[in-house]
Protein backbone atom coordinates (compact mmCIF):
# COMPACT_ATOMS: atom_id res chain seq x y z
CA UNK A 1 0.00 0.00 0.00
CA UNK A 2 1.19 3.54 -0.75
CA UNK A 3 2.55 5.45 2.23
CA UNK A 4 2.80 8.97 0.76
CA UNK A 5 0.46 10.25 3.47
CA UNK A 6 2.59 9.16 6.43
CA UNK A 7 3.89 11.84 8.81
CA UNK A 8 7.29 11.51 10.47
CA UNK A 9 6.41 13.49 13.60
CA UNK A 10 2.85 12.21 13.94
CA UNK A 11 3.15 12.07 17.75
CA UNK A 12 3.63 15.85 17.81
CA UNK A 13 0.58 16.67 15.67
CA UNK A 14 -2.62 17.45 17.55
CA UNK A 15 -5.81 16.00 16.10
CA UNK A 16 -8.10 16.31 14.33
CA UNK A 17 -5.81 17.93 11.75
CA UNK A 18 -5.94 18.56 8.04
CA UNK A 19 -2.70 17.57 6.35
CA UNK A 20 -1.99 18.86 2.85
CA UNK A 21 0.73 17.72 0.48
CA UNK A 22 2.08 20.61 -1.67
CA UNK A 23 3.89 18.41 -4.20
CA UNK A 24 0.65 16.58 -4.96
CA UNK A 25 -1.33 19.82 -5.08
CA UNK A 26 1.08 21.29 -7.62
CA UNK A 27 0.83 18.11 -9.68
CA UNK A 28 -2.98 18.43 -9.64
CA UNK A 29 -2.81 22.06 -10.71
CA UNK A 30 -0.54 21.16 -13.62
CA UNK A 31 -2.88 18.32 -14.54
CA UNK A 32 -5.84 20.73 -14.62
CA UNK A 33 -3.86 23.07 -16.87
CA UNK A 34 -3.26 20.22 -19.30
CA UNK A 35 -7.01 19.79 -19.70
CA UNK A 36 -7.23 23.38 -21.02
CA UNK A 37 -4.04 23.09 -23.09
CA UNK A 38 -2.13 25.36 -20.72
CA UNK A 39 -4.50 28.30 -21.22
CA UNK A 40 -4.61 29.73 -17.71
CA UNK A 41 -7.25 32.23 -18.81
CA UNK A 42 -9.70 29.34 -19.19
CA UNK A 43 -9.38 28.12 -15.61
CA UNK A 44 -11.44 29.70 -12.85
CA UNK A 45 -10.95 27.28 -9.92
CA UNK A 46 -13.55 27.24 -7.17
CA UNK A 47 -11.84 27.56 -3.77
CA UNK A 48 -14.74 26.34 -1.64
CA UNK A 49 -12.90 23.04 -1.15
CA UNK A 50 -9.51 24.32 -0.03
CA UNK A 51 -10.36 27.71 1.56
CA UNK A 52 -6.62 28.16 1.99
CA UNK A 53 -4.46 31.13 1.01
CA UNK A 54 -1.34 29.00 0.63
CA UNK A 55 -3.11 26.71 -1.82
CA UNK A 56 -4.44 29.70 -3.75
CA UNK A 57 -0.89 31.03 -3.86
CA UNK A 58 0.28 27.80 -5.50
CA UNK A 59 -2.32 28.35 -8.22
CA UNK A 60 -1.32 31.99 -8.63
CA UNK A 61 2.31 30.91 -9.03
CA UNK A 62 1.20 28.66 -11.89
CA UNK A 63 -0.31 31.68 -13.64
CA UNK A 64 -3.95 31.18 -12.66
CA UNK A 65 -5.48 34.57 -11.87
CA UNK A 66 -9.25 33.95 -12.04
CA UNK A 67 -11.14 32.28 -9.22
CA UNK A 68 -14.62 31.44 -8.04
CA UNK A 69 -15.74 31.33 -4.43
CA UNK A 70 -18.86 30.69 -2.35
CA UNK A 71 -18.63 33.16 0.53
CA UNK A 72 -17.62 36.72 1.33
CA UNK A 73 -14.84 35.36 3.54
CA UNK A 74 -13.43 33.36 0.64
CA UNK A 75 -13.69 36.43 -1.59
CA UNK A 76 -11.70 38.39 0.97
CA UNK A 77 -9.07 35.64 1.17
CA UNK A 78 -8.61 35.87 -2.59
CA UNK A 79 -8.22 39.64 -2.38
CA UNK A 80 -5.53 39.24 0.26
CA UNK A 81 -3.79 36.60 -1.87
CA UNK A 82 -3.68 38.99 -4.83
CA UNK A 83 -6.12 37.30 -7.20
CA UNK A 84 -6.89 39.47 -10.23
CA UNK A 85 -10.43 38.30 -10.92
CA UNK A 86 -12.94 36.86 -8.41
CA UNK A 87 -16.47 35.63 -9.07
CA UNK A 88 -18.64 35.28 -5.98
CA UNK A 89 -20.78 32.32 -7.06
CA UNK A 90 -23.58 33.57 -4.88
CA UNK A 91 -26.31 36.14 -5.19
CA UNK A 92 -25.63 38.51 -2.27
CA UNK A 93 -28.65 39.85 -0.43
CA UNK A 94 -29.08 42.15 2.56
CA UNK A 95 -25.86 43.12 4.39
CA UNK A 96 -23.76 40.90 2.11
CA UNK A 97 -24.16 43.45 -0.67
CA UNK A 98 -22.45 46.07 1.49
CA UNK A 99 -19.75 43.58 2.44
CA UNK A 100 -19.07 42.89 -1.22
CA UNK A 101 -18.80 46.61 -1.91
CA UNK A 102 -16.37 46.92 1.00
CA UNK A 103 -14.18 44.25 -0.63
CA UNK A 104 -14.32 46.07 -3.96
CA UNK A 105 -13.06 49.19 -2.21
CA UNK A 106 -10.47 47.42 -0.05
CA UNK A 107 -8.89 45.48 -2.94
CA UNK A 108 -8.88 47.78 -5.99
CA UNK A 109 -6.46 45.49 -7.87
CA UNK A 110 -8.97 42.62 -7.70
CA UNK A 111 -11.95 42.63 -10.05
CA UNK A 112 -14.98 41.33 -8.16
CA UNK A 113 -18.25 40.11 -9.64
CA UNK A 114 -21.28 38.23 -8.32
CA UNK A 115 -24.29 36.31 -9.59
CA UNK A 116 -27.85 37.47 -10.13
CA UNK A 117 -30.88 35.45 -11.26
CA UNK A 118 -33.88 37.74 -10.74
CA UNK A 119 -34.93 41.35 -11.22
CA UNK A 120 -35.51 42.10 -7.52
CA UNK A 121 -31.97 41.11 -6.58
CA UNK A 122 -30.62 43.02 -9.57
CA UNK A 123 -32.46 46.12 -8.37
CA UNK A 124 -31.02 45.79 -4.84
CA UNK A 125 -27.50 45.30 -6.15
CA UNK A 126 -27.88 48.27 -8.48
CA UNK A 127 -29.20 50.55 -5.75
CA UNK A 128 -26.25 49.77 -3.50
CA UNK A 129 -23.74 50.06 -6.33
CA UNK A 130 -25.16 53.39 -7.48
CA UNK A 131 -25.18 54.76 -3.92
CA UNK A 132 -21.49 53.95 -3.53
CA UNK A 133 -20.66 55.14 -7.03
CA UNK A 134 -19.23 51.68 -7.77
CA UNK A 135 -21.20 49.66 -10.35
CA UNK A 136 -21.16 45.97 -9.46
CA UNK A 137 -20.17 43.49 -12.16
CA UNK A 138 -22.69 40.66 -12.46
CA UNK A 139 -23.05 37.31 -14.19
CA UNK A 140 -26.53 36.01 -14.90
CA UNK A 141 -26.86 32.71 -13.05
CA UNK A 142 -28.51 30.25 -15.44
CA UNK A 143 -30.30 27.11 -14.30
CA UNK A 144 -28.57 24.49 -16.47
CA UNK A 145 -30.36 21.56 -14.87
CA UNK A 146 -29.51 21.45 -11.19
CA UNK A 147 -32.64 23.32 -10.14
CA UNK A 148 -31.12 24.98 -7.06
CA UNK A 149 -30.59 28.54 -8.28
CA UNK A 150 -30.50 30.31 -11.60
CA UNK A 151 -32.88 31.83 -14.11
CA UNK A 152 -34.63 29.60 -16.63
CA UNK A 153 -34.28 30.22 -20.35
CA UNK A 154 -37.81 31.63 -20.35
CA UNK A 155 -36.71 34.30 -17.87
CA UNK A 156 -33.36 35.25 -19.42
CA UNK A 157 -34.47 37.76 -22.06
CA UNK A 158 -36.54 39.81 -19.61
CA UNK A 159 -33.82 39.67 -16.95
CA UNK A 160 -31.21 40.92 -19.43
CA UNK A 161 -33.43 43.88 -20.34
CA UNK A 162 -34.01 44.69 -16.66
CA UNK A 163 -30.27 44.64 -15.95
CA UNK A 164 -29.50 46.91 -18.90
CA UNK A 165 -31.86 49.55 -17.48
CA UNK A 166 -29.97 49.69 -14.17
CA UNK A 167 -27.00 52.00 -13.64
CA UNK A 168 -25.52 50.36 -10.53
CA UNK A 169 -24.66 47.00 -12.09
CA UNK A 170 -22.90 45.91 -15.26
CA UNK A 171 -23.52 42.62 -17.05
CA UNK A 172 -20.23 40.83 -17.78
CA UNK A 173 -21.21 37.22 -18.36
CA UNK A 174 -23.38 34.15 -17.81
CA UNK A 175 -22.75 31.37 -15.31
CA UNK A 176 -24.00 27.82 -14.94
CA UNK A 177 -23.28 25.26 -12.24
CA UNK A 178 -24.00 21.64 -13.12
CA UNK A 179 -23.60 20.05 -9.69
CA UNK A 180 -26.31 17.54 -10.58
CA UNK A 181 -23.85 15.81 -12.91
CA UNK A 182 -21.90 13.11 -11.08
CA UNK A 183 -22.56 9.81 -12.86
CA UNK A 184 -19.67 7.37 -12.66
CA UNK A 185 -20.03 6.55 -16.38
CA UNK A 186 -17.99 9.18 -18.22
CA UNK A 187 -20.14 8.79 -21.34
CA UNK A 188 -23.25 9.68 -19.38
CA UNK A 189 -21.49 12.63 -17.78
CA UNK A 190 -20.35 13.82 -21.19
CA UNK A 191 -23.91 13.75 -22.52
CA UNK A 192 -25.26 15.54 -19.46
CA UNK A 193 -22.49 18.14 -19.69
CA UNK A 194 -23.37 18.82 -23.31
CA UNK A 195 -27.00 19.31 -22.35
CA UNK A 196 -26.03 21.76 -19.58
CA UNK A 197 -23.73 23.66 -21.91
CA UNK A 198 -26.46 23.93 -24.56
CA UNK A 199 -28.69 25.70 -22.04
CA UNK A 200 -25.90 28.09 -21.07
CA UNK A 201 -25.09 28.79 -24.71
CA UNK A 202 -28.69 29.74 -25.47
CA UNK A 203 -28.72 32.08 -22.47
CA UNK A 204 -25.42 33.56 -23.63
CA UNK A 205 -26.79 34.29 -27.11
CA UNK A 206 -29.84 36.02 -25.64
CA UNK A 207 -27.64 38.11 -23.35
CA UNK A 208 -24.93 38.97 -25.86
CA UNK A 209 -27.31 40.55 -28.39
CA UNK A 210 -28.18 43.21 -25.82
CA UNK A 211 -24.66 44.55 -25.33
CA UNK A 212 -21.51 45.35 -27.26
CA UNK A 213 -19.35 44.17 -24.34
CA UNK A 214 -18.02 40.63 -24.96
CA UNK A 215 -19.61 38.43 -22.31
CA UNK A 216 -17.89 35.54 -20.53
CA UNK A 217 -19.27 32.02 -20.09
CA UNK A 218 -18.43 30.17 -16.86
CA UNK A 219 -19.62 26.61 -16.37
CA UNK A 220 -19.04 23.36 -14.57
CA UNK A 221 -17.64 21.67 -11.53
CA UNK A 222 -15.17 18.84 -11.04
CA UNK A 223 -17.14 15.85 -12.47
CA UNK A 224 -17.92 17.73 -15.72
CA UNK A 225 -14.59 19.54 -15.98
CA UNK A 226 -12.91 17.41 -18.72
CA UNK A 227 -15.87 17.85 -21.05
CA UNK A 228 -16.22 21.61 -20.65
CA UNK A 229 -12.45 21.92 -20.94
CA UNK A 230 -12.81 20.84 -24.58
CA UNK A 231 -14.89 23.95 -25.30
CA UNK A 232 -12.51 26.76 -26.18
CA UNK A 233 -15.03 29.53 -25.44
CA UNK A 234 -15.75 28.85 -21.75
CA UNK A 235 -14.06 29.29 -18.39
CA UNK A 236 -14.08 26.08 -16.35
CA UNK A 237 -14.47 26.16 -12.59
CA UNK A 238 -13.52 22.82 -10.98
CA UNK A 239 -12.78 22.92 -7.28
CA UNK A 240 -12.23 19.45 -5.83
CA UNK A 241 -9.29 18.77 -8.16
CA UNK A 242 -6.87 20.57 -5.83
CA UNK A 243 -7.22 18.13 -2.92
CA UNK A 244 -9.27 15.45 -4.73
CA UNK A 245 -10.64 12.61 -2.59
CA UNK A 246 -10.90 8.84 -2.65
CA UNK A 247 -14.50 8.85 -3.88
CA UNK A 248 -13.71 11.08 -6.83
CA UNK A 249 -10.56 9.07 -7.54
CA UNK A 250 -12.63 5.90 -7.83
CA UNK A 251 -15.56 7.38 -9.75
CA UNK A 252 -13.67 9.75 -12.07
CA UNK A 253 -10.43 7.87 -12.61
CA UNK A 254 -10.07 9.30 -16.13
CA UNK A 255 -9.21 12.68 -14.66
CA UNK A 256 -6.04 11.28 -13.06
CA UNK A 257 -5.79 13.69 -10.13
CA UNK A 258 -4.08 12.63 -6.90
CA UNK A 259 -5.50 12.68 -3.39
CA UNK A 260 -3.53 15.53 -1.83
CA UNK A 261 -5.04 16.00 1.63
CA UNK A 262 -5.58 13.76 4.62
CA UNK A 263 -7.53 14.22 7.84
CA UNK A 264 -5.49 12.95 10.76
CA UNK A 265 -7.54 11.56 13.64
CA UNK A 266 -6.86 9.52 16.77
CA UNK A 267 -8.84 6.76 18.40
CA UNK A 268 -10.44 7.94 21.64
CA UNK A 269 -11.99 4.62 22.56
CA UNK A 270 -12.41 1.13 21.09
CA UNK A 271 -16.04 0.32 21.82
CA UNK A 272 -15.86 -3.26 20.57
CA UNK A 273 -14.24 -5.24 17.77
CA UNK A 274 -16.39 -3.44 15.17
CA UNK A 275 -16.75 0.11 16.49
CA UNK A 276 -14.38 2.96 17.30
CA UNK A 277 -14.81 6.42 18.77
CA UNK A 278 -12.60 9.00 17.02
CA UNK A 279 -11.77 12.64 17.72
CA UNK A 280 -12.85 13.47 14.17
CA UNK A 281 -16.57 14.24 14.10
CA UNK A 282 -18.64 12.90 11.23
CA UNK A 283 -19.66 16.44 10.29
CA UNK A 284 -16.02 17.22 9.64
CA UNK A 285 -16.11 14.91 6.63
CA UNK A 286 -17.93 15.87 3.43
CA UNK A 287 -20.83 13.54 2.80
CA UNK A 288 -22.15 14.65 -0.58
CA UNK A 289 -22.82 12.16 -3.36
CA UNK A 290 -21.36 10.03 -4.75
CA UNK A 291 -20.65 7.77 -1.80
CA UNK A 292 -18.38 6.78 -0.23
CA UNK A 293 -16.18 9.88 -0.40
CA UNK A 294 -13.68 9.00 2.35
CA UNK A 295 -11.54 6.03 3.28
CA UNK A 296 -9.89 5.57 6.64
CA UNK A 297 -6.41 4.09 6.79
CA UNK A 298 -6.14 2.14 10.03
CA UNK A 299 -2.90 1.92 11.99
CA UNK A 300 -1.46 -1.43 12.96
CA UNK A 301 -2.09 -1.02 16.68
CA UNK A 302 -5.79 -0.38 16.16
CA UNK A 303 -6.09 -3.13 13.58
CA UNK A 304 -4.64 -5.62 16.03
CA UNK A 305 -7.44 -4.88 18.50
CA UNK A 306 -10.26 -4.83 15.95
CA UNK A 307 -11.10 -7.34 13.26
CA UNK A 308 -10.65 -4.99 10.36
CA UNK A 309 -9.01 -4.82 6.98
CA UNK A 310 -6.60 -2.06 5.98
CA UNK A 311 -9.30 0.25 4.67
CA UNK A 312 -12.85 1.06 5.69
CA UNK A 313 -15.31 3.60 4.41
CA UNK A 314 -17.58 6.18 5.98
CA UNK A 315 -20.97 6.22 4.28
CA UNK A 316 -23.57 8.94 4.52
CA UNK A 317 -26.09 8.65 7.34
CA UNK A 318 -24.38 5.78 9.15
CA UNK A 319 -22.22 5.52 12.23
CA UNK A 320 -18.57 4.69 11.53
CA UNK A 321 -18.55 0.90 11.31
CA UNK A 322 -15.44 -1.12 10.57
CA UNK A 323 -15.47 -3.80 7.94
N, C-alpha and C positions, 0 to 999 in steps of 0.2 A: 504493500500500500504506500502511496505517496506520503511524504512527511514534510512537504514544503511549509505547512502551517505551524510546525512545532516552534516553541519559544524556548530559548536557552535559559532565561532567567524567570521561568514561569512561577517559581515560588515567591518572587518579589512583585508579581502583578496582582493587584486587587481585582476582584470580580464582583459582578459581571463586567466585562470589558470588551470593547470592540477593537479588534486587531486588524489593521490594514497592511497590505503588502505592496509598497510603491512600485517595485519592478513589475509585478503582475498588472497593476493599474495602468502603467505606461504601455505595457504590451496590449492591453485592451483598447486603450485610446488609439494606438497605431492601427490596430485591427479595424476599428470603426472608421478611421480615415481611409483605409483601403476600400471599404464598401462604397465610398463616394469619390474614388479615384484621386484621393489626396486633396480634394477641393474643400478646404476648411470653411469656406463661405457657405457650404451646404450642410454643415453640421450645426445644430442648435441643441446641445445636450440639455436634458432636464436634470436639475440637481436635487430633486426631491428625495432621491435615494441616498446620496452621499452627504448632503448638507454640511460640507466640509471645505473650508477655505483652502487648505493644503491640496486637496484633490482638485479643486477648481484651478489652482495655480499650475498643477501639472498639465491640465488641458490648455491653459493659456500659453504655457511654454511650448506646446505643440502647435501653436498658431490659431487655436480655436478662440474666437472672440465673441461669438453669439451664444446666448444661453436662454433657457426657459426655467421658470421656477413656479412654485405653488403658493408661497406665502410672502408677506411683506418682509419678514425676517430674512428669508432666503434672498430676496431682492436686495436687501441691504448688504448682506454678505458679499454678493456679487459686485456691488458698488465698491466696497472696501477692497476686494481683490483686484479691481481694475478692469472688469469686463467692459467691453465697448458697447454691447447691445444686449438688453435684457427684456424678455417678454414675460410678464406676470400672467401665467396661464390661469387667470382667475378674473372674475368680474367684480372689482371692488365696489362695495356699497357702504354707506354710512361713514364712520370715521376713517375707514381704510382708504377712502379717496384722498383725504387730507394727508394721510401717512405716505401715500404714493407721491403726492406733490412735494412733500418734504424731502423724499429721496431724490426726486428730480432736481430739487434745488441744492441738496447737499452734495450730489455727485454729478456735476455738470459735464464731465467727460464720458458719462455713461448714458446711452440713449435708452430710456425706459418706455415701454408700451404695455398695454393691458388688453383684456378681452372685453367684448360687449356683445350681447345677443338679443337685446330688446330696446325699444325706443325710450322707455322710462329710465333705464340705467344710462343710456346715452345722454339723455337730458341732464341727469344728475352730474355725470362726469363733465359735461360741457359747462355747466353752471360753475362748478368748482374751478375748472381750468381757466375759464374766462375771468373769474374773480381774481385769481392769482396772476393773470396775464401770462399763463403758461399753458398753451393748448396741449392736451394729452393725446399722444399717439395711440390709436386703437386698431385691433384686429377684430373683424367680425368672427365670432365663434360659431362654427357651422356644425350642426348635428349630422355627423357622417355615419350614424348607425348605432352609437352607444346609447343614446336616449337619456343621458344624464343632464347635459347642458347643451346649449347651441340652438341657433335659429334653424328652422326647416327651410327647404328651398322655396316653399310658398311664401315665406316671410322675408326672404333676402332682399328682393327688389325694393320693397317699401322701407325696410330698415336702412338700406343704402341711401335712399332719398332723404330720410329723416336725419341721418348723420351729416349729409352734405349741407343741410340747412343750419347746422350748429357751428358756432364760431370757436367753442372751447375744446373741441376735439378734432383730430385729423385722422382720416382713414389711411392706413398704411399696408393692410393686408388682410388675408383670410386665414383661419386656423381651424384644424380639425383633429380631434383626438379619437383614435379608434381603439380604445381600451377593451372593447368587447371582442377583439380579435386575439385569440390565444390557443387556437387549435394546434395540437401536436403535429398534425399532418401539414407539411410545408406547402403542399399543393392547395389545400383548403385555405390556408392563411393567405396565399398569394391571390386566390380568387376573391376572398373577402377584402383584401387590401385594395385590389383594383376597384371593387364596388365602392369602397369608402372614398378613394381618390376621385372617382367619377363624380360623386356628389360635391366634393370640394371644388373640382374643376368647373362645374356648372355655376356654383356660387361665385367663383372667381370671375368668370366671364360676365356675370350680371353686375358685379361690383366694378370691374375694370372699365366698363363702358361709361361709367359716370364720372370718371376722373382721368386727367392726363398724367397723374403720378403713377409710375409703375408699382403695382401692388405685389406683395410677397405672399407665397403660399407656404404654410407650415403644417406638417401633418405627421402623425404616427407616434408610436411608442417603440418599445424594444421588440416585441414579437413580430411586428410588421416592418421593422427597420430595413431588412435587406431588400424588400420589394419596392419600398418608396425610394431607397437609395439609387435604384435604377432609373428614376425619373430625374432628368437633369434640371427641371424647372422648379423643384421644391426644396425647402429646408427640412431636414429630418431631425426629429427630437427624441432619440432614445435616451433612457436614463439608467436602467438597470445594468447596462453593459459595463459600467465602470467597476462595480463590485461583483456583478453577476451573482448567481446563487446555484445551488445544486439542482433545484427544480428546473430552472431555465436551462441549465447545462444538459439535463436529460431530455427535455422536451424540444429544445431548439439547438440541437447539436450542430446543425449546419452553420451556425453563426461563429462557432469556434472561439468564444471568449473564455477566459479563465476565471474561476472563483478567486476573488482577490481580497476577501474579508472574512473574518472568523469571529464569532462571539465566544469568548472564553468564559466558562462557568465552572463552579465547583459543586460537588455533592455535599449537601447539608446533612442529609440523612438517607440511609437505605431502608426503605419501609419494609420490603420483602424482596424475594428473588426476582420479582418482575417490576417493581416500582421504586423510583428514586424521587427525592425532593432536592431540587437545585436552587441556586441563588439567582437564577435567570428566570424571571417571570414569563409566562406564556405570551403576555401582551407585548413583550419586548421583541418578539419574533413575528415578522410579517406572515399573515395567513391568507393572503389573497389567492385566488385560483391562478394557475393550476396547482394541485396538491400532489405530493408533498413538496414544499419549497425548501425545507431545511433537513439536513442530516446531522446527527450527533456522532462524533467520533469518541468512543469510550476508552478511557485509559485502562491499562492492564490491571491496576489494583482494584478498580471498580468491577471490571469484567470477571475477576476471580471470585467476587462475592455474589455476583448475579449471573444467572444463566442467559447470557446475551451473546450475540454475534458482534462483530467489529462495528457495525453501523446500524442505527435505528432511526426512524423517522418520526417527526412530529406532525400529525395531521390535524386539520382544522376541526375545532369543536370537541376534541378528545383530550383526556388527561395524558401526560407523557407516559407511555407504556412501552417497556422494552420488548424486543422480539429477538 
